[in-house]
Amino acid sequence: MTRNLYPESVIKEDMMKMMMGASLLACSLLVAGATSAVAEAKPTTLGPHGYGAVKLGMTTKQAQATGQIVKKLDGGGAACSGWDLKKFRTPKNAVGLYISPRVGLAAIWAAKGVKTPQGIKIGSTYKQLKAAYPGIKKDFHGYYVVTVPGNKKAYYNFTVTRGKVTEYGIALRNQDCFN
């Protein structure tokens, strides 16, 4: 028969410390996992008022103060200037947003992976688009246009090619930067 050299109270105390440590470790892993899952589950959205801190209607100074945009095209004072979101740079001959001297930040185009609050993104099917926005209409330029839910001053315009969304953006109804 083996005899335990440690008093029973010391063994219980050590076991309790081990169990508490394991419990704390398990809880911290659960919290870290939940935080990561929440961060991954929260999509980047465009709408109903803009993209993050970059909001439709902002003046150039207000938009620049967000630290999230970079100038690409000078408007020359009277015309709209072209900008990119720092997080989503566009190719050389494109811009990610326009700022109008008259109405402020007039339009923002979505980067790949950016969704509307209703879940539409580049690559969504026309069927998904129609389900998300039942009142969507095709305009005379061939874009699918709908008022932004939660912002009557703005609209989404979607380009659909071969049954899939290939481009989309949000713009003020009174924007004066493009047709």
N, CA, C and O of each residue as an XYZ file, in Angstrom:
716
protein
N       0.836     -1.161      0.000
C       0.000      0.000      0.000
C       0.890      1.235      0.000
O       1.898      1.278      0.705
N       0.527      2.216     -0.772
C       1.290      3.469     -0.854
C       0.677      4.493      0.087
O      -0.538      4.642      0.224
N       1.582      5.163      0.702
C       1.119      6.198      1.620
C       1.452      7.552      1.027
O       2.552      7.762      0.517
N       0.490      8.482      1.096
C       0.669      9.820      0.565
C       1.514     10.612      1.539
O       1.198     10.663      2.728
N       2.585     11.233      1.061
C       3.486     11.996      1.908
C       2.977     13.401      2.222
O       3.475     14.042      3.148
N       1.970     13.901      1.449
C       1.431     15.246      1.657
C       0.113     15.180      2.400
O      -0.678     14.259      2.198
N      -0.120     16.151      3.254
C      -1.407     16.181      3.953
C      -2.530     16.371      2.939
O      -2.339     17.004      1.900
N      -3.677     15.831      3.241
C      -4.834     15.891      2.345
C      -5.222     17.324      2.007
O      -5.651     17.576      0.881
N      -5.090     18.271      2.928
C      -5.463     19.669      2.685
C      -4.576     20.296      1.616
O      -5.060     21.100      0.819
N      -3.279     19.947      1.576
C      -2.360     20.480      0.562
C      -2.753     19.942     -0.812
O      -2.749     20.694     -1.787
N      -3.085     18.680     -0.907
C      -3.488     18.065     -2.173
C      -4.748     18.722     -2.692
O      -4.834     19.054     -3.875
N      -5.736     18.917     -1.815
C      -6.987     19.564     -2.226
C      -6.732     20.985     -2.710
O      -7.308     21.412     -3.711
N      -5.864     21.729     -2.000
C      -5.564     23.107     -2.360
C      -4.882     23.163     -3.733
O      -5.234     23.997     -4.568
N      -3.912     22.279     -3.963
C      -3.220     22.233     -5.252
C      -4.170     21.864     -6.383
O      -4.099     22.439     -7.469
N      -5.054     20.912     -6.131
C      -6.023     20.510     -7.150
C      -6.976     21.659     -7.465
O      -7.338     21.884     -8.620
N      -7.374     22.381     -6.423
C      -8.292     23.490     -6.620
C      -7.625     24.583     -7.458
O      -8.256     25.160     -8.344
N      -6.351     24.866     -7.178
C      -5.612     25.867     -7.954
C      -5.520     25.445     -9.422
O      -5.703     26.265    -10.322
N      -5.236     24.166     -9.655
C      -5.138     23.666    -11.027
C      -6.475     23.793    -11.745
O      -6.527     24.200    -12.906
N      -7.559     23.442    -11.048
C      -8.885     23.503    -11.657
C      -9.269     24.950    -11.951
O      -9.844     25.240    -13.000
N      -8.950     25.868    -11.017
C      -9.266     27.277    -11.246
C      -8.457     27.819    -12.422
O      -8.977     28.563    -13.253
N      -7.206     27.449    -12.483
C      -6.352     27.884    -13.597
C      -6.879     27.369    -14.927
O      -6.921     28.108    -15.911
N      -7.281     26.104    -14.959
C      -7.830     25.519    -16.183
C      -9.135     26.205    -16.573
O      -9.389     26.453    -17.752
N      -9.963     26.511    -15.568
C     -11.228     27.203    -15.831
C     -10.983     28.592    -16.391
O     -11.631     29.001    -17.354
N     -10.037     29.327    -15.785
C      -9.710     30.671    -16.280
C      -9.174     30.608    -17.705
O      -9.535     31.429    -18.548
N      -8.316     29.636    -17.968
C      -7.783     29.476    -19.310
C      -8.900     29.173    -20.308
O      -8.947     29.763    -21.388
N      -9.779     28.275    -19.954
C     -10.902     27.919    -20.840
C     -11.793     29.130    -21.093
O     -12.208     29.370    -22.227
N     -12.090     29.896    -20.038
C     -12.932     31.089    -20.192
C     -12.263     32.115    -21.086
O     -12.919     32.707    -21.944
N     -10.960     32.338    -20.900
C     -10.275     33.339    -21.722
C     -10.233     32.899    -23.184
O     -10.347     33.728    -24.086
N     -10.071     31.617    -23.415
C     -10.098     31.121    -24.794
C     -11.483     31.290    -25.412
O     -11.609     31.648    -26.583
N     -12.516     31.030    -24.620
C     -13.881     31.227    -25.116
C     -14.146     32.685    -25.448
O     -14.728     32.987    -26.491
N     -13.728     33.589    -24.579
C     -13.933     35.017    -24.818
C     -13.150     35.457    -26.049
O     -13.686     36.171    -26.896
N     -11.893     35.043    -26.161
C     -11.082     35.411    -27.315
C     -11.704     34.868    -28.592
O     -11.755     35.564    -29.606
N     -12.172     33.642    -28.547
C     -12.817     33.046    -29.720
C     -14.091     33.774    -30.087
O     -14.357     34.004    -31.267
N     -14.878     34.139    -29.097
C     -16.130     34.864    -29.351
C     -15.839     36.232    -29.927
O     -16.534     36.679    -30.840
N     -14.804     36.917    -29.401
C     -14.446     38.236    -29.924
C     -14.013     38.114    -31.378
O     -14.421     38.927    -32.209
N     -13.200     37.120    -31.701
C     -12.764     36.912    -33.077
C     -13.946     36.595    -33.973
O     -14.030     37.095    -35.095
N     -14.858     35.769    -33.485
C     -16.025     35.411    -34.287
C     -16.901     36.622    -34.553
O     -17.423     36.786    -35.656
N     -17.066     37.478    -33.538
C     -17.866     38.684    -33.727
C     -17.182     39.599    -34.731
O     -17.848     40.164    -35.598
N     -15.855     39.759    -34.629
C     -15.129     40.621    -35.556
C     -15.250     40.099    -36.985
O     -15.417     40.878    -37.923
N     -15.164     38.773    -37.150
C     -15.276     38.190    -38.477
C     -16.709     38.246    -38.988
O     -16.921     38.427    -40.187
N     -17.694     38.096    -38.116
C     -19.086     38.053    -38.534
C     -19.610     39.433    -38.911
O     -20.546     39.546    -39.702
N     -19.008     40.494    -38.346
C     -19.480     41.846    -38.629
C     -18.918     42.279    -39.982
O     -17.728     42.575    -40.089
N     -19.758     42.319    -41.013
C     -19.245     42.679    -42.341
C     -18.975     44.166    -42.454
O     -19.546     44.970    -41.718
N     -18.104     44.523    -43.377
C     -17.864     45.905    -43.719
C     -19.039     46.350    -44.575
O     -19.346     45.712    -45.581
N     -19.706     47.443    -44.186
C     -20.903     47.849    -44.907
C     -20.794     49.222    -45.548
O     -20.082     50.105    -45.072
N     -21.519     49.367    -46.632
C     -21.666     50.629    -47.344
C     -23.133     50.999    -47.269
O     -23.968     50.399    -47.946
N     -23.446     51.987    -46.446
C     -24.823     52.439    -46.289
C     -25.261     52.337    -44.851
O     -24.589     51.672    -44.063
N     -26.332     52.952    -44.479
C     -27.196     53.802    -45.297
C     -26.697     55.245    -45.468
O     -27.236     55.994    -46.283
N     -25.652     55.639    -44.689
C     -25.192     57.026    -44.783
C     -23.765     57.164    -45.286
O     -23.256     58.280    -45.391
N     -23.116     56.060    -45.596
C     -21.749     56.123    -46.084
C     -20.986     54.873    -45.726
O     -21.553     53.788    -45.598
N     -19.676     55.048    -45.566
C     -18.793     53.941    -45.207
C     -18.058     54.321    -43.919
O     -17.157     55.159    -43.946
N     -18.430     53.721    -42.815
C     -17.805     54.035    -41.530
C     -17.948     55.506    -41.200
O     -19.055     56.046    -41.201
N     -16.819     56.160    -40.916
C     -16.829     57.586    -40.562
C     -16.981     58.490    -41.780
O     -17.242     59.684    -41.633
N     -16.821     57.939    -42.968
C     -16.933     58.714    -44.210
C     -18.405     58.734    -44.622
O     -18.951     57.728    -45.074
N     -19.035     59.897    -44.456
C     -20.484     60.016    -44.648
C     -20.843     60.871    -45.858
O     -20.171     61.856    -46.163
N     -21.909     60.476    -46.535
C     -22.442     61.272    -47.636
C     -22.756     62.680    -47.131
O     -23.242     62.850    -46.012
N     -22.479     63.677    -47.952
C     -22.773     65.059    -47.613
C     -21.655     65.786    -46.885
O     -21.711     67.008    -46.747
N     -20.638     65.067    -46.415
C     -19.520     65.721    -45.723
C     -18.803     66.689    -46.662
O     -18.713     66.448    -47.866
N     -18.296     67.778    -46.104
C     -17.441     68.666    -46.882
C     -16.098     67.976    -47.085
O     -15.805     66.962    -46.451
N     -15.289     68.538    -47.974
C     -13.960     67.980    -48.197
C     -13.162     67.971    -46.892
O     -12.509     66.978    -46.569
N     -13.213     69.061    -46.151
C     -12.470     69.147    -44.883
C     -12.942     68.098    -43.883
O     -12.130     67.456    -43.217
N     -14.263     67.927    -43.779
C     -14.797     66.924    -42.849
C     -14.363     65.520    -43.252
O     -13.972     64.723    -42.398
N     -14.428     65.212    -44.539
C     -14.038     63.884    -45.019
C     -12.543     63.649    -44.803
O     -12.138     62.559    -44.399
N     -11.725     64.667    -45.070
C     -10.286     64.533    -44.852
C      -9.974     64.335    -43.371
O      -9.050     63.598    -43.026
N     -10.733     64.982    -42.501
C     -10.507     64.881    -41.059
C     -10.717     63.458    -40.527
O     -10.229     63.129    -39.446
N     -11.435     62.614    -41.271
C     -11.610     61.226    -40.843
C     -10.298     60.453    -40.944
O     -10.115     59.440    -40.269
N      -9.387     60.932    -41.788
C      -8.122     60.231    -42.007
C      -8.272     58.986    -42.857
O      -7.333     58.198    -42.973
N      -9.458     58.793    -43.462
C      -9.727     57.558    -44.201
C      -9.751     57.720    -45.713
O     -10.025     56.758    -46.430
N      -9.465     58.936    -46.217
C      -9.498     59.137    -47.671
C      -8.190     59.734    -48.167
O      -7.438     60.340    -47.405
N      -7.934     59.553    -49.450
C      -6.749     60.099    -50.093
C      -7.172     60.644    -51.463
O      -7.918     59.994    -52.195
N      -6.686     61.842    -51.796
C      -7.070     62.511    -53.048
C      -6.381     61.877    -54.246
O      -5.198     61.540    -54.199
N      -7.160     61.719    -55.340
C      -6.624     61.174    -56.585
C      -6.787     62.129    -57.756
O      -5.963     62.143    -58.671
N      -7.848     62.929    -57.729
C      -8.181     63.769    -58.877
C      -8.682     65.118    -58.388
O      -9.669     65.190    -57.657
N      -8.003     66.185    -58.791
C      -8.412     67.524    -58.388
C      -9.591     67.979    -59.239
O      -9.586     67.813    -60.459
N     -10.585     68.545    -58.600
C     -11.761     69.022    -59.315
C     -11.591     70.430    -59.873
O     -12.407     70.881    -60.676
N     -10.551     71.119    -59.458
C     -10.318     72.466    -59.956
C     -11.265     73.503    -59.368
O     -11.482     74.545    -59.986
N     -11.827     73.254    -58.212
C     -12.677     74.241    -57.557
C     -14.146     74.097    -57.859
O     -14.946     73.957    -56.934
N     -14.541     74.126    -59.142
C     -15.959     74.084    -59.510
C     -16.459     72.671    -59.800
O     -17.663     72.418    -59.750
N     -15.552     71.757    -60.100
C     -15.945     70.384    -60.447
C     -15.691     69.444    -59.271
O     -15.004     69.798    -58.313
N     -16.241     68.273    -59.357
C     -16.063     67.266    -58.313
C     -14.626     66.759    -58.293
O     -13.999     66.608    -59.341
N     -14.119     66.503    -57.120
C     -12.799     65.912    -56.972
C     -12.962     64.411    -56.727
O     -13.970     63.966    -56.179
N     -11.960     63.646    -57.140
C     -11.986     62.194    -56.987
C     -11.052     61.744    -55.882
O      -9.937     62.249    -55.751
N     -11.514     60.797    -55.094
C     -10.781     60.321    -53.935
C     -10.861     58.801    -53.848
O     -11.672     58.177    -54.534
N     -10.042     58.223    -53.028
C     -10.123     56.800    -52.674
C     -10.226     56.680    -51.162
O      -9.755     57.545    -50.424
N     -10.842     55.611    -50.717
C     -10.744     55.228    -49.315
C      -9.340     54.648    -49.156
O      -8.918     53.841    -49.985
N      -8.613     55.034    -48.121
C      -7.252     54.531    -47.927
C      -7.225     53.011    -47.850
O      -6.280     52.368    -48.309
N      -8.270     52.451    -47.266
C      -8.342     50.995    -47.080
C      -8.579     50.263    -48.410
O      -8.228     49.092    -48.552
N      -9.176     50.962    -49.376
C      -9.518     50.338    -50.660
C      -9.071     51.236    -51.805
O      -9.847     52.074    -52.265
N      -7.861     51.081    -52.265
C      -7.340     51.883    -53.368
C      -7.862     51.340    -54.690
O      -7.993     50.130    -54.872
N      -8.159     52.255    -55.614
C      -8.656     51.868    -56.932
C      -7.518     51.955    -57.956
O      -6.483     52.563    -57.681
N      -7.707     51.345    -59.140
C      -6.684     51.446    -60.181
C      -6.452     52.900    -60.612
O      -7.213     53.795    -60.244
N      -5.403     53.119    -61.386
C      -4.962     54.455    -61.797
C      -6.078     55.322    -62.396
O      -6.185     56.495    -62.039
N      -6.886     54.795    -63.269
C      -7.910     55.572    -63.970
C      -9.293     55.460    -63.333
O     -10.304     55.545    -64.030
N      -9.344     55.273    -62.034
C     -10.624     55.148    -61.333
C     -10.549     55.892    -60.002
O      -9.466     56.218    -59.515
N     -11.714     56.152    -59.429
C     -11.791     56.739    -58.087
C     -12.795     55.941    -57.269
O     -13.669     55.272    -57.822
N     -12.666     56.016    -55.960
C     -13.576     55.298    -55.071
C     -14.713     56.158    -54.555
O     -15.727     55.646    -54.080
N     -14.535     57.498    -54.651
C     -15.603     58.398    -54.222
C     -15.415     59.771    -54.848
O     -14.317     60.144    -55.261
N     -16.515     60.513    -54.906
C     -16.492     61.886    -55.405
C     -16.942     62.838    -54.320
O     -17.843     62.540    -53.536
N     -16.290     64.001    -54.292
C     -16.725     65.080    -53.412
C     -17.054     66.284    -54.290
O     -16.223     66.751    -55.069
N     -18.274     66.771    -54.148
C     -18.775     67.913    -54.909
C     -18.598     69.191    -54.104
O     -18.840     69.194    -52.897
N     -18.172     70.296    -54.759
C     -18.094     71.556    -54.024
C     -19.478     72.044    -53.569
O     -19.580     72.806    -52.608
N     -20.524     71.614    -54.246
C     -21.879     72.060    -53.934
C     -22.565     71.198    -52.872
O     -23.157     71.744    -51.941
N     -22.503     69.852    -52.986
C     -23.257     68.974    -52.069
C     -22.383     68.169    -51.110
O     -22.904     67.432    -50.273
N     -21.082     68.297    -51.219
C     -20.187     67.534    -50.351
C     -19.935     66.132    -50.906
O     -20.002     65.905    -52.114
N     -19.647     65.204    -50.006
C     -19.358     63.839    -50.443
C     -20.588     63.293    -51.163
O     -21.628     63.065    -50.546
N     -20.460     63.088    -52.464
C     -21.608     62.790    -53.317
C     -21.816     61.312    -53.588
O     -22.954     60.871    -53.746
N     -20.738     60.537    -53.645
C     -20.878     59.120    -54.016
C     -19.680     58.312    -53.527
O     -18.556     58.810    -53.466
N     -19.947     57.057    -53.181
C     -18.909     56.107    -52.772
C     -19.179     54.791    -53.487
O     -20.306     54.297    -53.481
N     -18.134     54.217    -54.110
C     -18.285     52.905    -54.736
C     -17.734     51.834    -53.815
O     -16.761     52.055    -53.094
N     -18.354     50.696    -53.847
C     -17.977     49.583    -52.966
C     -16.756     48.854    -53.488
O     -16.604     48.636    -54.690
N     -15.900     48.486    -52.570
C     -14.774     47.613    -52.882
C     -15.246     46.166    -52.736
O     -16.276     45.895    -52.119
N     -14.488     45.258    -53.305
C     -14.826     43.839    -53.197
C     -14.874     43.438    -51.718
O     -13.971     43.767    -50.948
N     -15.930     42.730    -51.334
C     -16.094     42.271    -49.965
C     -16.930     43.206    -49.097
O     -17.370     42.818    -48.014
N     -17.153     44.432    -49.564
C     -17.977     45.383    -48.819
C     -19.436     45.113    -49.165
O     -19.793     45.005    -50.338
N     -20.280     45.003    -48.133
C     -21.688     44.659    -48.322
C     -22.590     45.830    -47.978
O     -22.198     46.735    -47.242
N     -23.799     45.806    -48.517
C     -24.838     46.708    -48.045
C     -25.350     46.122    -46.741
O     -25.106     44.946    -46.470
N     -26.055     46.902    -45.919
C     -26.615     46.321    -44.694
C     -27.564     45.149    -44.981
O     -27.804     44.320    -44.103
N     -28.103     45.077    -46.199
C     -28.995     43.976    -46.576
C     -28.214     42.774    -47.137
O     -28.815     41.798    -47.586
N     -26.874     42.850    -47.109
C     -26.049     41.699    -47.486
C     -25.642     41.600    -48.945
O     -25.062     40.592    -49.347
N     -25.926     42.609    -49.745
C     -25.551     42.552    -51.158
C     -24.115     43.035    -51.325
O     -23.710     44.028    -50.721
N     -23.351     42.325    -52.149
C     -21.952     42.661    -52.408
C     -21.623     42.320    -53.858
O     -22.435     41.724    -54.566
N     -20.452     42.696    -54.281
C     -19.989     42.311    -55.617
C     -19.952     40.789    -55.639
O     -19.350     40.160    -54.769
N     -20.599     40.205    -56.640
C     -20.703     38.754    -56.736
C     -22.072     38.218    -56.354
O     -22.393     37.067    -56.652
N     -22.893     39.048    -55.688
C     -24.268     38.622    -55.374
C     -25.029     38.397    -56.673
O     -24.732     39.031    -57.686
N     -25.995     37.511    -56.651
C     -26.784     37.237    -57.850
C     -27.905     38.271    -57.999
O     -28.275     38.953    -57.043
N     -28.429     38.368    -59.209
C     -29.563     39.259    -59.449
C     -30.750     38.836    -58.584
O     -31.491     39.680    -58.082
N     -30.923     37.535    -58.416
C     -32.016     37.024    -57.586
C     -31.858     37.516    -56.138
O     -32.844     37.911    -55.515
N     -30.643     37.497    -55.604
C     -30.383     37.997    -54.249
C     -30.623     39.507    -54.176
O     -31.169     40.011    -53.194
N     -30.214     40.216    -55.217
C     -30.414     41.665    -55.284
C     -31.891     42.005    -55.256
O     -32.319     42.881    -54.503
N     -32.666     41.320    -56.068
C     -34.115     41.547    -56.151
C     -34.804     41.195    -54.820
O     -35.743     41.877    -54.410
N     -34.341     40.146    -54.156
C     -34.920     39.758    -52.865
C     -34.602     40.791    -51.778
O     -35.440     41.077    -50.923
N     -33.393     41.346    -51.819
C     -32.990     42.341    -50.826
C     -33.682     43.682    -51.055
O     -33.992     44.400    -50.105
N     -33.919     44.009    -52.320
C     -34.521     45.296    -52.693
C     -35.664     45.056    -53.684
O     -35.485     45.231    -54.889
N     -36.831     44.659    -53.183
C     -37.954     44.314    -54.072
C     -38.384     45.458    -54.996
O     -38.920     45.195    -56.073
N     -38.167     46.701    -54.611
C     -38.584     47.837    -55.432
C     -37.536     48.326    -56.413
O     -37.700     49.388    -57.013
N     -36.460     47.571    -56.586
C     -35.374     48.007    -57.468
C     -35.854     48.104    -58.918
O     -36.647     47.282    -59.375
N     -35.362     49.121    -59.633
C     -35.750     49.354    -61.041
C     -34.499     49.566    -61.878
O     -33.477     50.042    -61.384
N     -34.595     49.206    -63.146
C     -33.498     49.446    -64.081
C     -33.700     50.826    -64.695
O     -34.768     51.119    -65.232
N     -32.664     51.687    -64.617
C     -32.802     53.028    -65.193
C     -32.411     53.034    -66.674
O     -32.024     52.002    -67.222
N     -32.515     54.208    -67.320
C     -32.264     54.277    -68.756
C     -30.785     54.110    -69.103
O     -30.455     53.928    -70.275
N     -29.877     54.166    -68.108
C     -28.455     53.910    -68.343
C     -28.132     52.419    -68.217
O     -27.025     51.991    -68.544
N     -29.107     51.628    -67.739
C     -28.887     50.198    -67.572
C     -28.486     49.778    -66.167
O     -28.235     48.598    -65.922
N     -28.424     50.732    -65.238
C     -28.109     50.412    -63.844
C     -29.385     50.072    -63.088
O     -30.460     50.579    -63.407
N     -29.257     49.215    -62.092
C     -30.369     48.926    -61.201
C     -30.283     49.917    -60.037
O     -29.254     50.012    -59.368
N     -31.355     50.642    -59.804
C     -31.349     51.741    -58.841
C     -32.468     51.548    -57.822
O     -33.573     51.123    -58.160
N     -32.152     51.873    -56.550
C     -33.136     51.771    -55.471
C     -32.777     52.774    -54.380
O     -31.600     53.020    -54.118
N     -33.785     53.344    -53.752
C     -33.562     54.228    -52.610
C     -32.930     53.408    -51.485
O     -33.320     52.267    -51.239
N     -31.957     54.003    -50.813
C     -31.262     53.316    -49.729
C     -32.199     53.196    -48.528
O     -32.670     54.213    -48.019
N     -32.480     51.980    -48.066
C     -33.300     51.832    -46.857
C     -32.641     52.581    -45.691
O     -31.465     52.371    -45.394
N     -33.401     53.442    -45.046
C     -32.870     54.213    -43.938
C     -32.272     55.555    -44.325
O     -31.803     56.295    -43.461
N     -32.283     55.882    -45.629
C     -31.756     57.174    -46.076
C     -32.422     57.573    -47.392
O     -31.944     57.218    -48.469
N     -33.508     58.300    -47.300
C     -34.263     58.706    -48.493
C     -33.508     59.694    -49.377
O     -33.902     59.925    -50.520
N     -32.425     60.280    -48.858
C     -31.638     61.240    -49.641
C     -30.614     60.551    -50.542
O     -29.915     61.206    -51.315
N     -30.532     59.230    -50.435
C     -29.504     58.496    -51.186
C     -30.099     57.324    -51.951
O     -31.205     56.863    -51.666
N     -29.337     56.859    -52.927
C     -29.739     55.680    -53.694
C     -28.523     54.788    -53.920
O     -27.380     55.245    -53.925
N     -28.807     53.504    -54.105
C     -27.790     52.551    -54.548
C     -27.942     52.405    -56.043
O     -29.057     52.419    -56.564
N     -26.819     52.263    -56.740
C     -26.882     51.851    -58.139
C     -25.985     50.628    -58.308
O     -24.840     50.599    -57.856
N     -26.543     49.626    -58.971
C     -25.870     48.341    -59.152
C     -25.680     48.050    -60.628
O     -26.592     48.249    -61.431
N     -24.499     47.580    -60.983
C     -24.256     47.069    -62.324
C     -24.384     45.554    -62.226
O     -23.749     44.919    -61.384
N     -25.212     44.986    -63.097
C     -25.406     43.535    -63.110
C     -24.968     43.025    -64.473
O     -25.468     43.472    -65.506
N     -24.035     42.090    -64.468
C     -23.519     41.492    -65.693
C     -23.649     39.982    -65.580
O     -23.188     39.380    -64.610
N     -24.280     39.376    -66.575
C     -24.500     37.919    -66.597
C     -25.091     37.415    -65.282
O     -24.682     36.375    -64.766
N     -26.064     38.167    -64.745
C     -26.805     37.731    -63.570
C     -26.127     37.964    -62.233
O     -26.624     37.498    -61.208
N     -24.986     38.686    -62.216
C     -24.278     38.934    -60.959
C     -23.929     40.416    -60.826
O     -23.670     41.102    -61.814
N     -23.928     40.892    -59.574
C     -23.522     42.273    -59.298
C     -22.020     42.374    -59.537
O     -21.237     41.650    -58.921
N     -21.619     43.280    -60.440
C     -20.202     43.451    -60.754
C     -19.652     44.769    -60.218
O     -18.439     44.962    -60.138
N     -20.567     45.681    -59.848
C     -20.160     46.970    -59.298
C     -21.374     47.591    -58.622
O     -22.505     47.386    -59.061
N     -21.143     48.348    -57.557
C     -22.248     49.102    -56.971
C     -21.711     50.252    -56.142
O     -20.555     50.264    -55.718
N     -22.593     51.218    -55.927
C     -22.212     52.368    -55.113
C     -23.428     52.993    -54.466
O     -24.567     52.606    -54.725
N     -23.158     53.968    -53.619
C     -24.195     54.738    -52.951
C     -23.954     56.196    -53.328
O     -22.808     56.642    -53.382
N     -25.028     56.943    -53.588
C     -24.889     58.343    -53.982
C     -26.050     59.170    -53.454
O     -27.148     58.660    -53.229
N     -25.785     60.453    -53.263
C     -26.850     61.378    -52.911
C     -27.743     61.592    -54.120
O     -27.249     61.638    -55.246
N     -29.031     61.723    -53.916
C     -29.967     61.976    -55.008
C     -29.640     63.270    -55.734
O     -29.835     63.368    -56.945
N     -29.146     64.264    -55.008
C     -28.847     65.556    -55.630
C     -27.388     65.705    -56.040
O     -26.917     66.822    -56.259
N     -26.663     64.584    -56.147
C     -25.253     64.641    -56.532
C     -25.119     65.251    -57.927
O     -26.007     65.098    -58.766
N     -24.014     65.936    -58.168
C     -23.787     66.611    -59.439
C     -22.432     66.230    -60.068
O     -21.831     67.022    -60.793
N     -21.969     65.011    -59.776
C     -20.669     64.566    -60.255
C     -20.715     63.670    -61.490
O     -19.739     63.605    -62.238
N     -21.813     62.988    -61.713
C     -21.944     62.074    -62.855
C     -23.416     61.896    -63.179
O     -24.285     62.284    -62.399
N     -23.691     61.302    -64.348
C     -25.099     61.084    -64.771
C     -25.740     59.968    -64.010
O     -26.909     59.657    -64.240
